[in-house]
Amino acid sequence: MTVDVFQAIADPNRRHILEELRRRPRTVNELAEGLPISRPAVSQHLKALLDSGLVTVTSQGTSRIYTVRLDGFMHINLWVDQFWS
């Protein structure tokens, strides 16, 4: 299932997650510490961000590390750029 990038960034919790991941890669637990939502809810938000191509995940031992996928933002950049032309 693919989630539209604009739907993915519409949620304030997902935008917060992206801001945190912009600073450095993090685990679900690290991300959950800064949000007023449960760890399972953070995981659901990360799934939407993964499905939209805005983040990637890698396994490191028993941890899953989430990172911003810069090329995933290309669709957003192209759409916004048309307004500056």
C-alpha positions as CSV (number, residue, x, y, z in Angstrom):
1,M,0.0,0.0,0.0
2,T,1.3,3.4,-0.9
3,V,0.4,6.5,1.1
4,D,0.3,9.9,-0.6
5,V,3.1,12.0,0.8
6,F,0.8,15.0,1.4
7,Q,-1.5,12.8,3.5
8,A,1.6,11.5,5.3
9,I,2.8,14.9,6.3
10,A,-0.7,16.2,7.1
11,D,-0.5,14.7,10.6
12,P,1.3,16.8,13.2
13,N,2.7,13.7,14.9
14,R,4.3,12.5,11.6
15,R,5.7,16.0,11.1
16,H,7.3,15.8,14.5
17,I,8.7,12.4,13.8
18,L,10.2,13.7,10.5
19,E,11.8,16.7,12.4
20,E,13.3,14.3,14.9
21,L,14.6,12.0,12.1
22,R,16.0,15.0,10.3
23,R,18.3,15.5,13.2
24,R,19.5,11.9,13.4
25,P,18.3,8.3,12.8
26,R,16.2,7.0,15.7
27,T,14.4,3.9,17.0
28,V,10.7,3.7,17.7
29,N,11.4,4.0,21.5
30,E,13.5,7.1,21.0
31,L,10.8,8.7,18.9
32,A,8.0,7.7,21.4
33,E,9.8,9.5,24.2
34,G,9.2,12.9,22.6
35,L,5.5,12.4,21.8
36,P,2.3,12.3,23.9
37,I,1.2,9.1,22.1
38,S,1.9,5.4,22.7
39,R,4.8,3.4,21.1
40,P,2.3,1.4,19.0
41,A,0.9,4.7,17.7
42,V,4.4,5.9,16.8
43,S,4.9,2.6,14.9
44,Q,1.7,3.1,12.9
45,H,2.8,6.7,12.0
46,L,6.2,5.3,10.9
47,K,4.5,2.7,8.8
48,A,2.6,5.5,6.9
49,L,5.9,7.4,6.5
50,L,7.5,4.2,5.2
51,D,4.6,3.6,2.8
52,S,4.9,7.1,1.5
53,G,8.6,6.7,0.9
54,L,9.6,9.5,3.3
55,V,11.6,7.3,5.7
56,T,13.6,4.1,5.5
57,V,14.3,1.5,8.1
58,T,17.3,-0.7,8.7
59,S,17.8,-3.5,11.3
60,Q,20.8,-3.2,13.7
61,G,20.8,-6.2,16.0
62,T,17.3,-6.3,17.6
63,S,16.7,-2.6,16.8
64,R,15.0,-1.0,13.8
65,I,16.6,2.3,13.0
66,Y,14.5,4.9,11.1
67,T,16.0,7.5,8.8
68,V,14.7,10.3,6.6
69,R,14.8,9.3,2.9
70,L,15.7,12.5,1.2
71,D,14.7,11.3,-2.3
72,G,11.3,10.6,-0.9
73,F,10.8,14.4,-0.6
74,M,11.4,15.0,-4.3
75,H,7.6,14.8,-5.1
76,I,6.9,17.5,-2.5
77,N,9.9,19.6,-3.7
78,L,8.7,19.5,-7.3
79,W,5.2,20.4,-6.4
80,V,6.2,23.4,-4.2
81,D,8.8,24.6,-6.7
82,Q,6.1,25.1,-9.4
83,F,4.8,28.0,-7.2
84,W,8.2,29.8,-7.4
85,S,8.3,29.8,-11.2
